[in-house]
Amino acid sequence: MDNFVKTLATLLGAAVDACTYLKTPAILDALWYGALFNLGRWTLLGLTLGRYPRGTAADRHPHGIALVGLALATLAVMSALHIW
């Protein structure tokens, strides 16, 4: 468990460093809304069998959808690095 916490802290530190390095809002917007939003949207569409987010729900909850994408991306990186 200690290795897990240390590795997670290292990954979060690297993410913060990357965000401070990428000070350009356009790059961060493209990453957040382009990649993570779409990853979260497709994940939620798959999990809810196409019921959410449809129509205006995607416009009303963009940050929550992007957070699902961020969580899925984090789990994918942790799985690839065998951090469980």
PyMOL commands that set and color helices and strands:
alter all, ss='L'
color gray80, all
select helices_A, chain A and resi 2-21+25-47+57-60+62-80
alter helices_A, ss='H'
color red, helices_A
deselect
rebuild
show_as cartoon
